[in-house]
Amino acid sequence: MKMSCHDNLRRLLTLALALCAGAIASAQTLVYSSFASTVGLQVNGNAAVVTTDDGQVMRLAPAQPNQAGTFFTEQKFNVTGFSTIFEFRITNRNGITDGSRNGADGIAFVIQNEGKTEVGGLGSGLGYEGISPSVVVEFDTFFNSGNDPSITNGGSNHVGISLGGSAASVLTAPVATNMDDGDKWTVWIDYNGTALEVRMSTNGARPSDAILAKNLSLSSQLNGDTAFIGFSAGTGGAHTNHDLLGWAYSDAYIAGGLAAVPEPGTYALLGLGGLLLIGARRLRRAR
């Protein structure tokens, strides 16, 4: 029996959804488009869910002196390859200055194997210092002598990779736009099993080039292939509100990264566009 174009498309959609379901079943994913629910997360220290103009956000550390907060997944996730995306906003700068500006100290993405209830150092510790073994990507907004590059090289506003619970990064890159001026930042971090790459923007578009990239073995650094995943922030004599607006994590590396923080339940569609594109080309050739 000859099939119509409509029948072929319907079969293609069914096949695409089946393939997508199979791919998702083999990977673990997390999606928090907001923090109205914290199911699956352990919230620690001064971190708390608050309501802002962005909705219900995770305030990792409030604009008060000497605060530190974290949250981590309640279970461990694979870290041999992953892609993650999140949005943050830092507001309400107050307190002492570092010679350049006030407000501190910054936010960090933390992968660690010490425990889900851990809280690290205040202030320059960004809530993660002392948590080990760990691999951290920090978004630092305050210059602290001994930990950060000089202010002329972006010390008061930089991205860094830190290892083993040390607040002194092994690799840093300056960020030209101040991260604590109230803009919404979108960050992509991807690990393909060899290279850890960090991208960020204020317009929601993923840059083609990474702002920071380092080859390392996460399994060696973390003493295992799985770990707790989460975030931290800290304040000292200077302080700001450190808000995480949304977060998605796939424990399978996705070439090209996650396009946006998706709504709950949309992970089953992440690979559908490419599958449909391939199928449409095949359908045109068959006609």
N, C-alpha and C positions, 0 to 999 in steps of 0.2 A: 504494500500500500504506500502511495506517495505521500510524504509528510509536507504540510504547509510550513511557511516561514514561521507562523505563530507557534506551531507544534515544536519546531526546532528550538526556538527561543525559550519556550517553557521548559524543555528538557535541559537546555543549557543552564537556565537559572537553578533548576533542581540539582544539577551536577555541581555548579559553583557553590551552592549552599552546603552540599554534602562535603565537598573538599575543604571548605572553610571550617566546618564543624570538626572535621578530623584534625586539622592543623591546630585549632584552638584547644582541642582535648589534650594535645600533647604538650601544651605549655600552660604555665600558671600566669594569671594576669590579675592586676589590681586596678580598680578605677574609683577614684574619689573626685567627682566633678565639683563637689563641695564637701564640707565636713559636717553636714547635718547629721550624718551617722558616722561613728568611729568604730563600727564593728570590724574586728580583725586587727585593731591597733591598740597598743599600750601607750597611754599618754603619761608623761612623767614631769616632775619638777614644776616649773612655773608655766608650762604650756597648758593651754585651755582653748576650747571652742568659744568664739565670740561672734556676735552679729555686727557686720559693718555694711557699708554701701555695696560691697562685693558679695553680700550674703553671709552665710555661716562659714567662717574661715578658721583655720588653726593658727592661733596666735602663739608662736613658739616662745617668744619672750616679749613682755609688754614694755612700754616706755617708762620704766622705773629703774632706779639704780640696782645693780648687783642681782640680776636675774639670770636664770639658765633653765631652759626647757628642752625636752626632746619628745619625739614619739617614734616607736618602732613597730614593725609588724609582729604580731603575736607568734607567728611561725616563721621558720627560716625558708628562704627562697634560693633557687639556683642563681649563682653569680658567675658561671663559666662563660656566659654570654647574655647580654640583656640590652633593652632599650627602655628609657624612661623619659617622661616629659612632666614638667610642673610649672606652676605660675606662682610668683611671689610679689608682694608689695611691702616696702619699708617706708614708714611714715613717722611724723611727729618727732623730729630731731630735738634733743635737749641735752643739757649737761656740759661737761668740759669739752675742750677741743684738743685735737692732736697737732695743732699748729696750722691746720688747713681748714677744718670745719668741725662742728660738734656732731653728736649723734653716733651711736655704736650698738653692737660691734659687727653684726652680720649674721648670715644664715648659712647652714651647711647641709649638704646631702651626705648621709653617713651609711656606710656598709660596715657591719661589725659583728664580732663573734663573742662578745663578752656577756651579753644578756639583754633582754628586751626592756628592762627597767632602768637602764643606765642613764645617768646624767653626768656630764663632764664639767669642766671648769667654767667659771663666770668670765665675763669680760672678754679678754683676748682669747680665752679658751673656746669661745663661740658655742659653749654647751657640749663640745665633743672632746676637749683635751683630756687625756688620761684614759679614754676608752680604747682598749687594745685587746686583741688585734683589730685593726680598722683600716679602711680606705675611705678618704673624705674628699669631697669637692667643696671648697668653701667660697663664699661670696662675701668678702671682707670689706667693711666700709670705714675702718678706723686704723690708723697707723700705730702699731705697737712695736717699739724698738726691740730688736732681738728676734721677733717672729716674722716681721713683714719687710718687704723691700722698701727702699727709701721712698719718701713721698714723691720725689721728682720722677720716680719710676712707677708710680701708681700705687704706692704702699697704702694710701688711705682709701683706695677704691680698686680692688683687684680680685681676680679669681685665682685660686690655688688648689693644688693637689697635695694632701697631707697623708702621712702613713704612720701607723703604729701609735696613734694617740697623741702625736706631737702637733702642737699648734704652729710650728715652723714648717711651712710648705716646702716640698722638694722641687716644685715647679710652679711659677706664677706668671700671670699675664695681666697688664693693666686694663682697666675698663674706662673708656673715655667719658662716658656718661655716668654721673653719680647714681649709684644704685639705691640711695636712700632719699631720693627727691619725690617719692610718691608715685612714680610710674609703675605700671604693671610689667614685670619681666617674665618672659617665657624662656625656659631652659630645656635643652635636650642633652642628655648624657647617654652615650652609647658605648658598649664594650663588645667587641667582636671575638673575644678570646685572646687577643694580643694587645690591641690599642684601646685606651680609654680616651674618648673624645668628648669635648664640652662645647656646646653652641648656645648662644643666647641672643635675644632681641627684645625690643620694646614694641614692635609692630605685629607680633604673632607669626611672622614669617621666618622659617628656618634658614639660617645662613648656609651657604654652600661650604664655607671654610670654618673649621673649628677654631675657637679662640684659644683653646688649650688641648694638647694631645700628648699622651705619654704611653709608651709600651711598658707593660708590667703584667705579672701573673697574679691575678686576684686570689687564686686558690692558694698560692704560696704565701701571700701577704696575710690571708685570713685563716690559714691553717685548715682549709677545707673548701669544698665546692658549693656550700650553702652558707647563708648568713642572714642575720636580721637586717632589714632595710628601713631607713627612716630619715629623720631630719632633726636638726638642733639649731639653737640660737642662744646668744648670751649678751648681757649688758654689764657695764661697770659704772665708772663715774660719768660716762656718757651713755645715752640710751635712746632707743627708738622702738616703735611697734614693728615686730617681725611677723608678717602674716603670710601663711601659705594658703593660696586660694583654691588650688586643685592639683591633682596628681594622678598619673597613670604609670603603671610599670608592667612590662612584659619580661618574663625571665627567659625569653628567647630573643636573640639579637635580630633586629629588623633593619635591613639595609635601607638607608634613607631616613630612618627614624620614624617616630610617631608624628603624625601631621598636627594633631591638636589634642588637648585633654578631652576625651570623648564623654558623651553622656553614658550613664550606666546602661549596660546591655548592648552597646554598639560594637564591642570588640569582635563579635561574630561577623561584622561587615568589613573589618580592616583589610582583608585580602580580596574582597569581592570585586573591587574596581578593576584590579589587574586581571582577574580571572575572566570577567565579562569582556574586557578589551580583547583578550586573546580569543575568546569564543566568538566575538563579533567579527573579527578578521577571518576566522575559519568559516563562519557562516557566509560572509561575502564571497569568499573563494568558491564555496560550494554552489552558489546560486548561478 
